[in-house]
Amino acid sequence: MYGEPIPGVTTHAGFPNPASDKNLDSLDIYQLLIKRPVSTFLFRIRGREWKSLGIFDDDIAIVDRALDPRKSDLVIWWQEGKDSFMISEFKSVPLGANIWGVVINTIHQFRKD
């Protein structure tokens, strides 16, 4: 019924036993979000165009330059004469634009203090 256990995550029913968590590996956010450190970059998102996808102004996009984009991927791209990078679905990138990388994750910060 349930899949394989996820390292670092436990499920408790009733009162949890604190001693049972001693055997868990710690969660490594770097390992979870970045598969290829050499080709991975972070971008701060500006604008509200991607709210419907759960990407908001000031979020961080984790971008991998080593991946070949698929039609449904979000990508970072730029075009000659533009003064900034753009984000859009790969299938919507204008002809002649240079694909910079594929968005693999985003980080949304709820509390900013």
C-alpha positions as CSV (number, residue, x, y, z in Angstrom):
1,M,0.0,0.0,0.0
2,Y,2.8,2.4,0.8
3,G,6.0,3.0,-1.2
4,E,9.6,2.7,-0.2
5,P,10.5,4.7,3.0
6,I,12.0,8.1,2.3
7,P,15.4,8.6,4.1
8,G,15.0,11.2,6.8
9,V,11.2,11.0,7.0
10,T,9.3,9.0,9.6
11,T,5.6,8.3,10.0
12,H,4.1,8.1,13.5
13,A,0.8,6.8,14.7
14,G,0.0,7.9,18.2
15,F,2.7,9.2,20.6
16,P,6.1,9.2,18.7
17,N,9.1,7.5,20.2
18,P,12.0,10.0,20.1
19,A,14.6,7.2,20.2
20,S,13.3,5.7,16.9
21,D,14.6,8.7,15.0
22,K,18.3,8.1,16.0
23,N,18.8,5.8,13.0
24,L,17.7,8.3,10.4
25,D,20.0,10.1,8.0
26,S,19.7,13.9,8.1
27,L,18.0,15.7,5.2
28,D,20.5,17.4,3.0
29,I,18.7,20.2,1.0
30,Y,21.7,20.5,-1.3
31,Q,21.5,16.8,-2.2
32,L,17.7,16.9,-2.7
33,L,17.6,19.9,-5.0
34,I,20.9,19.9,-6.9
35,K,21.9,16.8,-8.9
36,R,24.7,18.4,-10.9
37,P,26.4,21.2,-8.9
38,V,28.8,22.2,-11.6
39,S,26.0,23.1,-14.0
40,T,23.4,24.4,-11.5
41,F,22.7,28.0,-10.9
42,L,20.2,30.0,-8.8
43,F,18.0,32.8,-10.1
44,R,15.7,35.2,-8.2
45,I,12.3,35.4,-9.9
46,R,10.8,38.8,-10.5
47,G,7.2,39.2,-11.6
48,R,3.9,37.5,-11.1
49,E,3.4,35.7,-14.4
50,W,3.9,32.2,-13.0
51,K,1.6,32.4,-10.0
52,S,-0.7,29.7,-11.6
53,L,2.3,27.3,-11.4
54,G,3.1,28.2,-7.8
55,I,6.0,30.4,-8.7
56,F,5.9,33.8,-7.1
57,D,7.8,37.1,-7.2
58,D,11.0,36.7,-5.2
59,D,11.1,32.9,-5.4
60,I,14.4,31.2,-6.3
61,A,14.6,29.1,-9.4
62,I,17.2,26.3,-9.5
63,V,18.4,26.0,-13.0
64,D,20.5,23.2,-14.6
65,R,22.4,24.1,-17.7
66,A,23.3,20.5,-18.5
67,L,19.8,19.4,-19.3
68,D,18.2,19.3,-22.7
69,P,14.8,20.9,-22.4
70,R,11.6,19.0,-23.0
71,K,8.5,20.6,-24.4
72,S,6.8,21.1,-21.1
73,D,9.9,22.3,-19.1
74,L,10.3,25.8,-17.8
75,V,13.4,27.3,-19.1
76,I,15.5,30.4,-18.6
77,W,16.4,32.1,-21.9
78,W,17.7,35.4,-23.3
79,Q,17.6,37.1,-26.7
80,E,19.9,39.5,-28.3
81,G,18.8,43.1,-27.5
82,K,17.0,42.1,-24.3
83,D,18.5,43.3,-21.1
84,S,17.4,40.4,-18.9
85,F,16.8,36.7,-18.7
86,M,13.3,35.5,-19.2
87,I,11.4,32.4,-18.0
88,S,8.8,30.5,-20.0
89,E,7.8,27.1,-21.1
90,F,10.2,25.7,-23.6
91,K,7.4,25.3,-26.2
92,S,6.7,29.1,-26.0
93,V,10.3,30.3,-26.3
94,P,10.6,32.7,-29.4
95,L,12.6,31.6,-32.4
96,G,16.2,32.9,-32.2
97,A,16.2,32.9,-28.4
98,N,19.1,31.3,-26.5
99,I,18.1,28.7,-24.0
100,W,20.2,29.2,-20.9
101,G,19.0,26.3,-18.7
102,V,16.1,24.2,-17.4
103,V,14.3,25.1,-14.2
104,I,14.5,22.0,-12.1
105,N,13.1,23.3,-8.7
106,T,11.9,26.5,-7.1
107,I,12.2,27.7,-3.5
108,H,9.4,29.7,-2.0
109,Q,10.1,31.5,1.2
110,F,7.0,32.0,3.4
111,R,8.6,34.1,6.1
112,K,11.0,36.9,5.3
113,D,12.6,38.2,8.4
